[in-house]
Amino acid sequence: MVIKGCRTIAEYAIRRWMERENFAERYFTVEMDGNKGTITDRSGDSLTLVYDRYTQEVYIKNQEE
Protein backbone atom coordinates (compact mmCIF):
# COMPACT_ATOMS: atom_id res chain seq x y z
CA MET A 1 0.00 0.00 0.00
CA VAL A 2 1.26 3.46 -0.90
CA ILE A 3 0.70 6.22 1.63
CA LYS A 4 0.08 9.55 -0.07
CA GLY A 5 -0.93 13.00 1.07
CA CYS A 6 0.84 13.02 4.43
CA ARG A 7 1.82 16.49 5.58
CA THR A 8 4.23 15.48 8.35
CA ILE A 9 6.52 12.64 9.32
CA ALA A 10 4.28 12.01 12.34
CA GLU A 11 1.25 11.54 10.10
CA TYR A 12 3.21 9.23 7.83
CA ALA A 13 4.38 7.14 10.81
CA ILE A 14 0.85 6.90 12.21
CA ARG A 15 -0.60 5.83 8.86
CA ARG A 16 2.17 3.22 8.54
CA TRP A 17 1.27 1.97 12.04
CA MET A 18 -2.36 1.66 10.95
CA GLU A 19 -1.29 -0.33 7.91
CA ARG A 20 0.89 -2.72 9.97
CA GLU A 21 -1.89 -3.23 12.53
CA ASN A 22 -4.49 -3.91 9.79
CA PHE A 23 -6.55 -0.77 10.33
CA ALA A 24 -7.94 -0.29 6.81
CA GLU A 25 -7.87 3.47 6.19
CA ARG A 26 -11.15 3.42 4.30
CA TYR A 27 -12.98 2.59 7.55
CA PHE A 28 -11.39 5.31 9.69
CA THR A 29 -10.80 9.04 9.70
CA VAL A 30 -7.47 10.41 10.88
CA GLU A 31 -7.15 13.81 12.52
CA MET A 32 -3.66 15.06 13.30
CA ASP A 33 -2.65 17.52 16.02
CA GLY A 34 1.11 17.88 16.03
CA ASN A 35 2.61 14.48 16.77
CA LYS A 36 -0.75 13.01 17.86
CA GLY A 37 -3.27 11.38 15.61
CA THR A 38 -6.81 10.38 16.50
CA ILE A 39 -8.34 7.63 14.42
CA THR A 40 -12.13 7.36 14.56
CA ASP A 41 -14.37 4.62 13.23
CA ARG A 42 -17.86 4.93 11.80
CA SER A 43 -19.51 4.31 15.17
CA GLY A 44 -17.59 7.17 16.79
CA ASP A 45 -15.08 5.12 18.78
CA SER A 46 -11.60 6.59 18.69
CA LEU A 47 -8.01 5.78 19.50
CA THR A 48 -5.23 8.31 19.98
CA LEU A 49 -1.78 7.48 18.66
CA VAL A 50 1.40 9.39 19.41
CA TYR A 51 4.55 9.57 17.29
CA ASP A 52 7.75 9.89 19.35
CA ARG A 53 10.25 11.69 17.15
CA TYR A 54 13.21 10.64 19.31
CA THR A 55 12.55 6.90 19.20
CA GLN A 56 10.71 7.14 15.85
CA GLU A 57 7.97 4.88 17.20
CA VAL A 58 4.19 5.14 17.39
CA TYR A 59 2.35 4.16 20.54
CA ILE A 60 -1.23 4.19 21.81
CA LYS A 61 -1.90 7.01 24.22
CA ASN A 62 -3.31 5.92 27.57
CA GLN A 63 -6.47 7.60 28.79
CA GLU A 64 -4.60 8.78 31.90
CA GLU A 65 -1.97 10.75 29.91
Secondary structure in CASP SS format (residue, H / E / C, confidence):
PFRMAT SS
TARGET T0000
AUTHOR 0000-0000-0000
METHOD secondary structure of the structure
MODEL  1
M C 1.00
V C 1.00
I C 1.00
K C 1.00
G C 1.00
C C 1.00
R C 1.00
T C 1.00
I H 1.00
A H 1.00
E H 1.00
Y H 1.00
A H 1.00
I H 1.00
R H 1.00
R H 1.00
W H 1.00
M H 1.00
E H 1.00
R H 1.00
E C 1.00
N C 1.00
F C 1.00
A C 1.00
E H 1.00
R H 1.00
Y H 1.00
F E 1.00
T E 1.00
V E 1.00
E E 1.00
M E 1.00
D E 1.00
G C 1.00
N C 1.00
K E 1.00
G E 1.00
T E 1.00
I E 1.00
T E 1.00
D E 1.00
R C 1.00
S C 1.00
G C 1.00
D C 1.00
S E 1.00
L E 1.00
T E 1.00
L E 1.00
V E 1.00
Y E 1.00
D E 1.00
R C 1.00
Y C 1.00
T C 1.00
Q C 1.00
E E 1.00
V E 1.00
Y E 1.00
I E 1.00
K C 1.00
N C 1.00
Q C 1.00
E C 1.00
E C 1.00
END
